[in-house]
Amino acid sequence: MLAGSPIRLRSYARRVARIALLSPDLLFGSKVEGALAVAGHEVNRFATAERLRVAAQFHDLVIFDLTAEEIDGPDLLHTLREHGEIGDVPTLGYYSHVDAEMRARALDAGFTRVVPRSRMARETVAVVEGLLQ
């Protein structure tokens, strides 16, 4: 380049999002939380449905662990929508790949996207950022 020529830099700026993660599973929840934090997102992890209910609408995305035995994710989403506690916030649920019934229930409940837990483990940031665009 000649002296004084403008240098063009590509912009790799990502949209920083506030993400709510409902995951009582400390190990896997921490993995998801960590991957998203490294990508620059603000993640608030909730272990119970009650704690999520008051905060869901203040986030750009809500992620549900559909493998959690103590939380019925599809029923919770239905209740949140019914009471206006989540607005039009997009939702992502991850489920055990062998649990076809949970996948079907989640889709029926209106989740924006539902993916197997194994895919969530491999592609956390890509899946989430696909929903944030």
N, CA, C and O atoms as a GROMACS GRO file, in nm:
protein
  532
    1MET      N    1   0.083  -0.119   0.000
    1MET     CA    2   0.000   0.000   0.000
    1MET      C    3   0.087   0.124   0.000
    1MET      O    4   0.198   0.125   0.053
    2LEU      N    5   0.034   0.225  -0.060
    2LEU     CA    6   0.103   0.352  -0.062
    2LEU      C    7   0.081   0.426   0.069
    2LEU      O    8  -0.022   0.410   0.135
    3ALA      N    9   0.178   0.504   0.105
    3ALA     CA   10   0.165   0.583   0.227
    3ALA      C   11   0.044   0.674   0.215
    3ALA      O   12   0.022   0.735   0.110
    4GLY      N   13  -0.033   0.682   0.318
    4GLY     CA   14  -0.150   0.768   0.317
    4GLY      C   15  -0.275   0.702   0.262
    4GLY      O   16  -0.383   0.761   0.267
    5SER      N   17  -0.263   0.580   0.209
    5SER     CA   18  -0.381   0.510   0.158
    5SER      C   19  -0.463   0.460   0.275
    5SER      O   20  -0.409   0.416   0.376
    6PRO      N   21  -0.596   0.468   0.262
    6PRO     CA   22  -0.679   0.420   0.372
    6PRO      C   23  -0.669   0.268   0.387
    6PRO      O   24  -0.660   0.196   0.288
    7ILE      N   25  -0.669   0.224   0.507
    7ILE     CA   26  -0.665   0.081   0.536
    7ILE      C   27  -0.807   0.037   0.566
    7ILE      O   28  -0.875   0.098   0.648
    8ARG      N   29  -0.851  -0.067   0.501
    8ARG     CA   30  -0.986  -0.117   0.525
    8ARG      C   31  -0.979  -0.237   0.618
    8ARG      O   32  -0.910  -0.336   0.590
    9LEU      N   33  -1.050  -0.227   0.724
    9LEU     CA   34  -1.055  -0.336   0.820
    9LEU      C   35  -1.193  -0.397   0.816
    9LEU      O   36  -1.294  -0.327   0.809
   10ARG      N   37  -1.196  -0.526   0.821
   10ARG     CA   38  -1.325  -0.594   0.830
   10ARG      C   39  -1.378  -0.580   0.972
   10ARG      O   40  -1.303  -0.585   1.069
   11SER      N   41  -1.506  -0.563   0.980
   11SER     CA   42  -1.570  -0.554   1.111
   11SER      C   43  -1.623  -0.691   1.151
   11SER      O   44  -1.704  -0.750   1.080
   12TYR      N   45  -1.577  -0.739   1.263
   12TYR     CA   46  -1.623  -0.867   1.315
   12TYR      C   47  -1.707  -0.847   1.442
   12TYR      O   48  -1.725  -0.938   1.522
   13ALA      N   49  -1.757  -0.726   1.456
   13ALA     CA   50  -1.835  -0.696   1.576
   13ALA      C   51  -1.962  -0.780   1.580
   13ALA      O   52  -2.034  -0.791   1.481
   14ARG      N   53  -1.989  -0.838   1.693
   14ARG     CA   54  -2.110  -0.916   1.715
   14ARG      C   55  -2.203  -0.836   1.803
   14ARG      O   56  -2.161  -0.748   1.878
   15ARG      N   57  -2.327  -0.868   1.792
   15ARG     CA   58  -2.426  -0.809   1.881
   15ARG      C   59  -2.415  -0.877   2.016
   15ARG      O   60  -2.430  -0.999   2.026
   16VAL      N   61  -2.390  -0.799   2.119
   16VAL     CA   62  -2.385  -0.854   2.254
   16VAL      C   63  -2.529  -0.866   2.304
   16VAL      O   64  -2.606  -0.770   2.299
   17ALA      N   65  -2.564  -0.984   2.351
   17ALA     CA   66  -2.701  -1.010   2.393
   17ALA      C   67  -2.707  -1.048   2.540
   17ALA      O   68  -2.611  -1.099   2.598
   18ARG      N   69  -2.823  -1.020   2.599
   18ARG     CA   70  -2.852  -1.066   2.735
   18ARG      C   71  -2.929  -1.196   2.721
   18ARG      O   72  -3.037  -1.200   2.662
   19ILE      N   73  -2.872  -1.301   2.774
   19ILE     CA   74  -2.930  -1.434   2.758
   19ILE      C   75  -2.965  -1.493   2.894
   19ILE      O   76  -2.883  -1.493   2.986
   20ALA      N   77  -3.087  -1.544   2.905
   20ALA     CA   78  -3.130  -1.615   3.026
   20ALA      C   79  -3.117  -1.764   2.998
   20ALA      O   80  -3.164  -1.812   2.894
   21LEU      N   81  -3.055  -1.835   3.087
   21LEU     CA   82  -3.035  -1.979   3.074
   21LEU      C   83  -3.099  -2.050   3.192
   21LEU      O   84  -3.056  -2.036   3.306
   22LEU      N   85  -3.203  -2.127   3.164
   22LEU     CA   86  -3.268  -2.206   3.268
   22LEU      C   87  -3.207  -2.346   3.265
   22LEU      O   88  -3.240  -2.427   3.179
   23SER      N   89  -3.118  -2.371   3.359
   23SER     CA   90  -3.048  -2.499   3.363
   23SER      C   91  -3.009  -2.535   3.506
   23SER      O   92  -2.914  -2.478   3.560
   24PRO      N   93  -3.081  -2.629   3.566
   24PRO     CA   94  -3.042  -2.674   3.699
   24PRO      C   95  -2.917  -2.763   3.697
   24PRO      O   96  -2.857  -2.788   3.802
   25ASP      N   97  -2.877  -2.810   3.580
   25ASP     CA   98  -2.759  -2.894   3.564
   25ASP      C   99  -2.635  -2.805   3.569
   25ASP      O  100  -2.603  -2.738   3.471
   26LEU      N  101  -2.567  -2.806   3.682
   26LEU     CA  102  -2.452  -2.718   3.703
   26LEU      C  103  -2.342  -2.739   3.599
   26LEU      O  104  -2.287  -2.642   3.547
   27LEU      N  105  -2.310  -2.863   3.569
   27LEU     CA  106  -2.200  -2.893   3.477
   27LEU      C  107  -2.230  -2.846   3.334
   27LEU      O  108  -2.154  -2.768   3.277
   28PHE      N  109  -2.341  -2.894   3.278
   28PHE     CA  110  -2.372  -2.857   3.140
   28PHE      C  111  -2.411  -2.709   3.130
   28PHE      O  112  -2.375  -2.641   3.034
   29GLY      N  113  -2.484  -2.661   3.229
   29GLY     CA  114  -2.522  -2.520   3.229
   29GLY      C  115  -2.400  -2.429   3.230
   29GLY      O  116  -2.398  -2.327   3.162
   30SER      N  117  -2.298  -2.466   3.306
   30SER     CA  118  -2.174  -2.388   3.311
   30SER      C  119  -2.102  -2.391   3.177
   30SER      O  120  -2.041  -2.292   3.137
   31LYS      N  121  -2.109  -2.504   3.109
   31LYS     CA  122  -2.045  -2.516   2.977
   31LYS      C  123  -2.113  -2.421   2.878
   31LYS      O  124  -2.045  -2.349   2.804
   32VAL      N  125  -2.245  -2.420   2.875
   32VAL     CA  126  -2.320  -2.331   2.786
   32VAL      C  127  -2.292  -2.186   2.824
   32VAL      O  128  -2.262  -2.103   2.738
   33GLU      N  129  -2.302  -2.156   2.951
   33GLU     CA  130  -2.277  -2.020   3.001
   33GLU      C  131  -2.137  -1.972   2.963
   33GLU      O  132  -2.120  -1.860   2.917
   34GLY      N  133  -2.038  -2.058   2.982
   34GLY     CA  134  -1.900  -2.021   2.950
   34GLY      C  135  -1.878  -1.994   2.804
   34GLY      O  136  -1.812  -1.896   2.768
   35ALA      N  137  -1.933  -2.079   2.718
   35ALA     CA  138  -1.917  -2.060   2.573
   35ALA      C  139  -1.978  -1.928   2.528
   35ALA      O  140  -1.920  -1.857   2.446
   36LEU      N  141  -2.094  -1.896   2.581
   36LEU     CA  142  -2.161  -1.772   2.542
   36LEU      C  143  -2.090  -1.649   2.600
   36LEU      O  144  -2.083  -1.545   2.535
   37ALA      N  145  -2.037  -1.662   2.719
   37ALA     CA  146  -1.962  -1.550   2.780
   37ALA      C  147  -1.835  -1.522   2.700
   37ALA      O  148  -1.800  -1.406   2.679
   38VAL      N  149  -1.766  -1.627   2.657
   38VAL     CA  150  -1.644  -1.609   2.577
   38VAL      C  151  -1.678  -1.539   2.446
   38VAL      O  152  -1.598  -1.461   2.394
   39ALA      N  153  -1.797  -1.565   2.392
   39ALA     CA  154  -1.841  -1.500   2.268
   39ALA      C  155  -1.887  -1.356   2.293
   39ALA      O  156  -1.923  -1.286   2.198
   40GLY      N  157  -1.884  -1.313   2.419
   40GLY     CA  158  -1.916  -1.175   2.451
   40GLY      C  159  -2.056  -1.148   2.498
   40GLY      O  160  -2.095  -1.032   2.513
   41HIS      N  161  -2.134  -1.251   2.520
   41HIS     CA  162  -2.272  -1.232   2.564
   41HIS      C  163  -2.282  -1.229   2.716
   41HIS      O  164  -2.200  -1.288   2.787
   42GLU      N  165  -2.382  -1.159   2.764
   42GLU     CA  166  -2.410  -1.155   2.908
   42GLU      C  167  -2.509  -1.267   2.937
   42GLU      O  168  -2.620  -1.269   2.883
   43VAL      N  169  -2.470  -1.361   3.022
   43VAL     CA  170  -2.554  -1.477   3.051
   43VAL      C  171  -2.594  -1.476   3.198
   43VAL      O  172  -2.510  -1.463   3.288
   44ASN      N  173  -2.724  -1.492   3.221
   44ASN     CA  174  -2.777  -1.506   3.356
   44ASN      C  175  -2.835  -1.646   3.365
   44ASN      O  176  -2.931  -1.679   3.296
   45ARG      N  177  -2.777  -1.727   3.452
   45ARG     CA  178  -2.823  -1.865   3.466
   45ARG      C  179  -2.919  -1.876   3.583
   45ARG      O  180  -2.894  -1.823   3.691
   46PHE      N  181  -3.030  -1.947   3.559
   46PHE     CA  182  -3.132  -1.968   3.661
   46PHE      C  183  -3.147  -2.117   3.684
   46PHE      O  184  -3.147  -2.195   3.589
   47ALA      N  185  -3.160  -2.157   3.810
   47ALA     CA  186  -3.173  -2.299   3.843
   47ALA      C  187  -3.319  -2.340   3.861
   47ALA      O  188  -3.350  -2.459   3.860
   48THR      N  189  -3.408  -2.242   3.876
   48THR     CA  190  -3.549  -2.275   3.897
   48THR      C  191  -3.638  -2.192   3.805
   48THR      O  192  -3.602  -2.082   3.763
   49ALA      N  193  -3.755  -2.247   3.776
   49ALA     CA  194  -3.852  -2.178   3.692
   49ALA      C  195  -3.900  -2.049   3.759
   49ALA      O  196  -3.923  -1.949   3.691
   50GLU      N  197  -3.914  -2.051   3.890
   50GLU     CA  198  -3.963  -1.934   3.963
   50GLU      C  199  -3.870  -1.814   3.944
   50GLU      O  200  -3.917  -1.702   3.926
   51ARG      N  201  -3.742  -1.838   3.949
   51ARG     CA  202  -3.646  -1.728   3.933
   51ARG      C  203  -3.645  -1.677   3.789
   51ARG      O  204  -3.629  -1.557   3.765
   52LEU      N  205  -3.662  -1.768   3.694
   52LEU     CA  206  -3.664  -1.727   3.553
   52LEU      C  207  -3.787  -1.641   3.523
   52LEU      O  208  -3.778  -1.544   3.449
   53ARG      N  209  -3.900  -1.677   3.580
   53ARG     CA  210  -4.027  -1.609   3.549
   53ARG      C  211  -4.019  -1.457   3.563
   53ARG      O  212  -4.073  -1.384   3.480
   54VAL      N  213  -3.952  -1.410   3.666
   54VAL     CA  214  -3.947  -1.265   3.689
   54VAL      C  215  -3.847  -1.194   3.599
   54VAL      O  216  -3.851  -1.071   3.588
   55ALA      N  217  -3.758  -1.268   3.535
   55ALA     CA  218  -3.652  -1.206   3.456
   55ALA      C  219  -3.659  -1.231   3.306
   55ALA      O  220  -3.591  -1.162   3.230
   56ALA      N  221  -3.737  -1.327   3.263
   56ALA     CA  222  -3.735  -1.370   3.122
   56ALA      C  223  -3.754  -1.256   3.024
   56ALA      O  224  -3.680  -1.248   2.925
   57GLN      N  225  -3.849  -1.169   3.047
   57GLN     CA  226  -3.881  -1.065   2.950
   57GLN      C  227  -3.772  -0.958   2.936
   57GLN      O  228  -3.777  -0.878   2.843
   58PHE      N  229  -3.676  -0.957   3.026
   58PHE     CA  230  -3.569  -0.858   3.021
   58PHE      C  231  -3.445  -0.909   2.948
   58PHE      O  232  -3.338  -0.850   2.958
   59HIS      N  233  -3.460  -1.018   2.875
   59HIS     CA  234  -3.349  -1.079   2.802
   59HIS      C  235  -3.376  -1.081   2.652
   59HIS      O  236  -3.491  -1.066   2.609
   60ASP      N  237  -3.271  -1.098   2.575
   60ASP     CA  238  -3.284  -1.105   2.428
   60ASP      C  239  -3.312  -1.246   2.381
   60ASP      O  240  -3.358  -1.266   2.268
   61LEU      N  241  -3.286  -1.344   2.466
   61LEU     CA  242  -3.307  -1.485   2.434
   61LEU      C  243  -3.319  -1.562   2.564
   61LEU      O  244  -3.250  -1.532   2.662
   62VAL      N  245  -3.408  -1.662   2.566
   62VAL     CA  246  -3.418  -1.750   2.682
   62VAL      C  247  -3.391  -1.892   2.636
   62VAL      O  248  -3.454  -1.942   2.542
   63ILE      N  249  -3.296  -1.958   2.703
   63ILE     CA  250  -3.260  -2.096   2.673
   63ILE      C  251  -3.312  -2.186   2.784
   63ILE      O  252  -3.293  -2.158   2.903
   64PHE      N  253  -3.379  -2.294   2.745
   64PHE     CA  254  -3.437  -2.389   2.840
   64PHE      C  255  -3.366  -2.524   2.829
   64PHE      O  256  -3.346  -2.575   2.719
   65ASP      N  257  -3.328  -2.580   2.942
   65ASP     CA  258  -3.276  -2.716   2.947
   65ASP      C  259  -3.398  -2.808   2.956
   65ASP      O  260  -3.459  -2.822   3.063
   66LEU      N  261  -3.433  -2.872   2.846
   66LEU     CA  262  -3.551  -2.958   2.841
   66LEU      C  263  -3.522  -3.097   2.896
   66LEU      O  264  -3.611  -3.182   2.902
   67THR      N  265  -3.398  -3.121   2.938
   67THR     CA  266  -3.363  -3.251   2.998
   67THR      C  267  -3.382  -3.248   3.149
   67THR      O  268  -3.373  -3.352   3.214
   68ALA      N  269  -3.406  -3.132   3.205
   68ALA     CA  270  -3.421  -3.118   3.350
   68ALA      C  271  -3.549  -3.187   3.396
   68ALA      O  272  -3.659  -3.150   3.354
   69GLU      N  273  -3.535  -3.286   3.482
   69GLU     CA  274  -3.650  -3.362   3.529
   69GLU      C  275  -3.746  -3.279   3.614
   69GLU      O  276  -3.867  -3.301   3.611
   70GLU      N  277  -3.692  -3.184   3.688
   70GLU     CA  278  -3.775  -3.107   3.780
   70GLU      C  279  -3.844  -2.987   3.715
   70GLU      O  280  -3.920  -2.916   3.781
   71ILE      N  281  -3.820  -2.963   3.586
   71ILE     CA  282  -3.881  -2.851   3.516
   71ILE      C  283  -3.947  -2.902   3.388
   71ILE      O  284  -3.883  -2.971   3.308
   72ASP      N  285  -4.073  -2.869   3.369
   72ASP     CA  286  -4.144  -2.903   3.246
   72ASP      C  287  -4.133  -2.782   3.154
   72ASP      O  288  -4.216  -2.691   3.160
   73GLY      N  289  -4.030  -2.780   3.071
   73GLY     CA  290  -4.001  -2.666   2.984
   73GLY      C  291  -4.116  -2.623   2.894
   73GLY      O  292  -4.149  -2.505   2.891
   74PRO      N  293  -4.178  -2.717   2.821
   74PRO     CA  294  -4.290  -2.676   2.735
   74PRO      C  295  -4.406  -2.615   2.813
   74PRO      O  296  -4.465  -2.516   2.770
   75ASP      N  297  -4.438  -2.673   2.927
   75ASP     CA  298  -4.546  -2.618   3.009
   75ASP      C  299  -4.509  -2.481   3.063
   75ASP      O  300  -4.592  -2.390   3.066
   76LEU      N  301  -4.385  -2.466   3.105
   76LEU     CA  302  -4.339  -2.336   3.155
   76LEU      C  303  -4.346  -2.230   3.047
   76LEU      O  304  -4.394  -2.119   3.073
   77LEU      N  305  -4.301  -2.262   2.926
   77LEU     CA  306  -4.306  -2.163   2.818
   77LEU      C  307  -4.451  -2.125   2.789
   77LEU      O  308  -4.481  -2.007   2.771
   78HIS      N  309  -4.538  -2.222   2.784
   78HIS     CA  310  -4.680  -2.194   2.760
   78HIS      C  311  -4.733  -2.098   2.867
   78HIS      O  312  -4.804  -2.002   2.834
   79THR      N  313  -4.701  -2.123   2.993
   79THR     CA  314  -4.746  -2.038   3.104
   79THR      C  315  -4.688  -1.897   3.093
   79THR      O  316  -4.759  -1.798   3.114
   80LEU      N  317  -4.559  -1.887   3.060
   80LEU     CA  318  -4.494  -1.756   3.046
   80LEU      C  319  -4.562  -1.674   2.936
   80LEU      O  320  -4.587  -1.555   2.953
   81ARG      N  321  -4.590  -1.739   2.824
   81ARG     CA  322  -4.655  -1.668   2.713
   81ARG      C  323  -4.799  -1.630   2.750
   81ARG      O  324  -4.844  -1.519   2.721
   82GLU      N  325  -4.869  -1.722   2.813
   82GLU     CA  326  -5.008  -1.699   2.852
   82GLU      C  327  -5.022  -1.579   2.945
   82GLU      O  328  -5.119  -1.504   2.936
   83HIS      N  329  -4.925  -1.562   3.035
   83HIS     CA  330  -4.929  -1.452   3.132
   83HIS      C  331  -4.851  -1.329   3.087
   83HIS      O  332  -4.836  -1.234   3.164
   84GLY      N  333  -4.800  -1.329   2.966
   84GLY     CA  334  -4.726  -1.215   2.914
   84GLY      C  335  -4.594  -1.190   2.984
   84GLY      O  336  -4.546  -1.077   2.988
   85GLU      N  337  -4.534  -1.296   3.039
   85GLU     CA  338  -4.410  -1.281   3.115
   85GLU      C  339  -4.285  -1.297   3.030
   85GLU      O  340  -4.173  -1.285   3.081
   86ILE      N  341  -4.302  -1.325   2.902
   86ILE     CA  342  -4.185  -1.343   2.816
   86ILE      C  343  -4.195  -1.261   2.688
   86ILE      O  344  -4.097  -1.249   2.614
   87GLY      N  345  -4.310  -1.205   2.661
   87GLY     CA  346  -4.327  -1.121   2.542
   87GLY      C  347  -4.292  -1.197   2.416
   87GLY      O  348  -4.330  -1.313   2.399
   88ASP      N  349  -4.221  -1.130   2.326
   88ASP     CA  350  -4.182  -1.194   2.200
   88ASP      C  351  -4.035  -1.237   2.200
   88ASP      O  352  -3.974  -1.250   2.094
   89VAL      N  353  -3.980  -1.257   2.318
   89VAL     CA  354  -3.840  -1.301   2.332
   89VAL      C  355  -3.825  -1.439   2.268
   89VAL      O  356  -3.902  -1.530   2.300
   90PRO      N  357  -3.728  -1.456   2.177
   90PRO     CA  358  -3.707  -1.588   2.118
   90PRO      C  359  -3.662  -1.690   2.224
   90PRO      O  360  -3.599  -1.655   2.324
   91THR      N  361  -3.695  -1.816   2.198
   91THR     CA  362  -3.663  -1.922   2.293
   91THR      C  363  -3.592  -2.037   2.223
   91THR      O  364  -3.619  -2.069   2.108
   92LEU      N  365  -3.501  -2.097   2.296
   92LEU     CA  366  -3.423  -2.211   2.247
   92LEU      C  367  -3.431  -2.319   2.354
   92LEU      O  368  -3.406  -2.294   2.472
   93GLY      N  369  -3.465  -2.440   2.312
   93GLY     CA  370  -3.467  -2.552   2.405
   93GLY      C  371  -3.373  -2.660   2.356
   93GLY      O  372  -3.363  -2.685   2.236
   94TYR      N  373  -3.304  -2.724   2.449
   94TYR     CA  374  -3.223  -2.840   2.411
   94TYR      C  375  -3.270  -2.961   2.488
   94TYR      O  376  -3.303  -2.953   2.606
   95TYR      N  377  -3.272  -3.076   2.418
   95TYR     CA  378  -3.331  -3.198   2.470
   95TYR      C  379  -3.239  -3.316   2.443
   95TYR      O  380  -3.147  -3.306   2.363
   96SER      N  381  -3.265  -3.427   2.510
   96SER     CA  382  -3.191  -3.550   2.485
   96SER      C  383  -3.232  -3.603   2.347
   96SER      O  384  -3.352  -3.611   2.317
   97HIS      N  385  -3.136  -3.638   2.264
   97HIS     CA  386  -3.166  -3.680   2.127
   97HIS      C  387  -3.257  -3.802   2.119
   97HIS      O  388  -3.316  -3.828   2.015
   98VAL      N  389  -3.268  -3.877   2.226
   98VAL     CA  390  -3.355  -3.996   2.226
   98VAL      C  391  -3.497  -3.964   2.273
   98VAL      O  392  -3.584  -4.052   2.271
   99ASP      N  393  -3.522  -3.841   2.314
   99ASP     CA  394  -3.652  -3.804   2.367
   99ASP      C  395  -3.735  -3.730   2.261
   99ASP      O  396  -3.750  -3.609   2.267
  100ALA      N  397  -3.786  -3.806   2.166
  100ALA     CA  398  -3.865  -3.748   2.056
  100ALA      C  399  -3.994  -3.683   2.108
  100ALA      O  400  -4.041  -3.584   2.051
  101GLU      N  401  -4.049  -3.737   2.215
  101GLU     CA  402  -4.171  -3.680   2.271
  101GLU      C  403  -4.146  -3.538   2.324
  101GLU      O  404  -4.228  -3.449   2.304
  102MET      N  405  -4.033  -3.518   2.391
  102MET     CA  406  -4.001  -3.384   2.443
  102MET      C  407  -3.981  -3.286   2.328
  102MET      O  408  -4.027  -3.172   2.335
  103ARG      N  409  -3.915  -3.330   2.224
  103ARG     CA  410  -3.896  -3.242   2.107
  103ARG      C  411  -4.031  -3.199   2.050
  103ARG      O  412  -4.052  -3.081   2.023
  104ALA      N  413  -4.121  -3.294   2.034
  104ALA     CA  414  -4.253  -3.264   1.980
  104ALA      C  415  -4.331  -3.170   2.072
  104ALA      O  416  -4.396  -3.076   2.025
  105ARG      N  417  -4.325  -3.194   2.202
  105ARG     CA  418  -4.394  -3.107   2.299
  105ARG      C  419  -4.338  -2.965   2.296
  105ARG      O  420  -4.412  -2.868   2.305
  106ALA      N  421  -4.206  -2.955   2.284
  106ALA     CA  422  -4.142  -2.823   2.280
  106ALA      C  423  -4.184  -2.746   2.155
  106ALA      O  424  -4.213  -2.626   2.162
  107LEU      N  425  -4.186  -2.813   2.043
  107LEU     CA  426  -4.228  -2.747   1.919
  107LEU      C  427  -4.375  -2.705   1.929
  107LEU      O  428  -4.411  -2.595   1.886
  108ASP      N  429  -4.458  -2.791   1.984
  108ASP     CA  430  -4.600  -2.758   2.002
  108ASP      C  431  -4.619  -2.639   2.097
  108ASP      O  432  -4.712  -2.560   2.081
  109ALA      N  433  -4.531  -2.628   2.196
  109ALA     CA  434  -4.541  -2.519   2.293
  109ALA      C  435  -4.498  -2.385   2.234
  109ALA      O  436  -4.525  -2.280   2.292
  110GLY      N  437  -4.432  -2.388   2.118
  110GLY     CA  438  -4.394  -2.264   2.052
  110GLY      C  439  -4.251  -2.219   2.070
  110GLY      O  440  -4.220  -2.102   2.052
  111PHE      N  441  -4.161  -2.312   2.105
  111PHE     CA  442  -4.020  -2.276   2.110
  111PHE      C  443  -3.975  -2.226   1.973
  111PHE      O  444  -4.016  -2.281   1.871
  112THR      N  445  -3.893  -2.123   1.970
  112THR     CA  446  -3.842  -2.071   1.845
  112THR      C  447  -3.754  -2.174   1.777
  112THR      O  448  -3.759  -2.192   1.655
  113ARG      N  449  -3.674  -2.243   1.857
  113ARG     CA  450  -3.585  -2.347   1.803
  113ARG      C  451  -3.562  -2.452   1.910
  113ARG      O  452  -3.554  -2.421   2.029
  114VAL      N  453  -3.552  -2.577   1.867
  114VAL     CA  454  -3.526  -2.690   1.956
  114VAL      C  455  -3.415  -2.773   1.894
  114VAL      O  456  -3.423  -2.812   1.777
  115VAL      N  457  -3.310  -2.800   1.973
  115VAL     CA  458  -3.195  -2.875   1.922
  115VAL      C  459  -3.157  -2.985   2.020
  115VAL      O  460  -3.182  -2.972   2.140
  116PRO      N  461  -3.096  -3.092   1.970
  116PRO     CA  462  -3.047  -3.195   2.061
  116PRO      C  463  -2.936  -3.139   2.151
  116PRO      O  464  -2.861  -3.050   2.111
  117ARG      N  465  -2.926  -3.192   2.270
  117ARG     CA  466  -2.823  -3.148   2.365
  117ARG      C  467  -2.683  -3.164   2.307
  117ARG      O  468  -2.596  -3.081   2.332
  118SER      N  469  -2.661  -3.270   2.231
  118SER     CA  470  -2.528  -3.292   2.172
  118SER      C  471  -2.492  -3.179   2.075
  118SER      O  472  -2.376  -3.138   2.069
  119ARG      N  473  -2.589  -3.130   2.001
  119ARG     CA  474  -2.562  -3.019   1.910
  119ARG      C  475  -2.537  -2.891   1.990
  119ARG      O  476  -2.451  -2.810   1.955
  120MET      N  477  -2.611  -2.874   2.096
  120MET     CA  478  -2.591  -2.757   2.182
  120MET      C  479  -2.449  -2.758   2.238
  120MET      O  480  -2.385  -2.653   2.248
  121ALA      N  481  -2.400  -2.875   2.274
  121ALA     CA  482  -2.264  -2.886   2.328
  121ALA      C  483  -2.160  -2.848   2.223
  121ALA      O  484  -2.060  -2.783   2.255
  122ARG      N  485  -2.182  -2.890   2.099
  122ARG     CA  486  -2.085  -2.865   1.993
  122ARG      C  487  -2.094  -2.725   1.933
  122ARG      O  488  -1.992  -2.666   1.898
  123GLU      N  489  -2.216  -2.673   1.921
  123GLU     CA  490  -2.238  -2.551   1.843
  123GLU      C  491  -2.313  -2.442   1.921
  123GLU      O  492  -2.394  -2.369   1.864
  124THR      N  493  -2.286  -2.432   2.048
  124THR     CA  494  -2.360  -2.339   2.133
  124THR      C  495  -2.369  -2.198   2.073
  124THR      O  496  -2.478  -2.145   2.052
  125VAL      N  497  -2.255  -2.141   2.044
  125VAL     CA  498  -2.251  -2.001   1.998
  125VAL      C  499  -2.320  -1.987   1.862
  125VAL      O  500  -2.396  -1.893   1.842
  126ALA      N  501  -2.294  -2.077   1.770
  126ALA     CA  502  -2.355  -2.069   1.636
  126ALA      C  503  -2.507  -2.080   1.644
  126ALA      O  504  -2.578  -2.005   1.577
  127VAL      N  505  -2.557  -2.173   1.724
  127VAL     CA  506  -2.701  -2.188   1.737
  127VAL      C  507  -2.764  -2.064   1.798
  127VAL      O  508  -2.866  -2.015   1.748
  128VAL      N  509  -2.705  -2.013   1.903
  128VAL     CA  510  -2.758  -1.894   1.971
  128VAL      C  511  -2.752  -1.772   1.880
  128VAL      O  512  -2.851  -1.699   1.868
  129GLU      N  513  -2.640  -1.749   1.817
  129GLU     CA  514  -2.626  -1.629   1.734
  129GLU      C  515  -2.715  -1.637   1.610
  129GLU      O  516  -2.754  -1.534   1.555
  130GLY      N  517  -2.748  -1.758   1.567
  130GLY     CA  518  -2.844  -1.773   1.458
  130GLY      C  519  -2.982  -1.721   1.496
  130GLY      O  520  -3.056  -1.671   1.411
  131LEU      N  521  -3.017  -1.732   1.623
  131LEU     CA  522  -3.146  -1.683   1.671
  131LEU      C  523  -3.145  -1.533   1.699
  131LEU      O  524  -3.250  -1.470   1.703
  132LEU      N  525  -3.029  -1.477   1.719
  132LEU     CA  526  -3.019  -1.335   1.755
  132LEU      C  527  -3.014  -1.244   1.634
  132LEU      O  528  -3.024  -1.122   1.649
  133GLN      N  529  -3.000  -1.298   1.516
  133GLN     CA  530  -2.990  -1.214   1.395
  133GLN      C  531  -3.121  -1.157   1.355
  133GLN      O  532  -3.130  -1.084   1.256
   0.00000   0.00000   0.00000
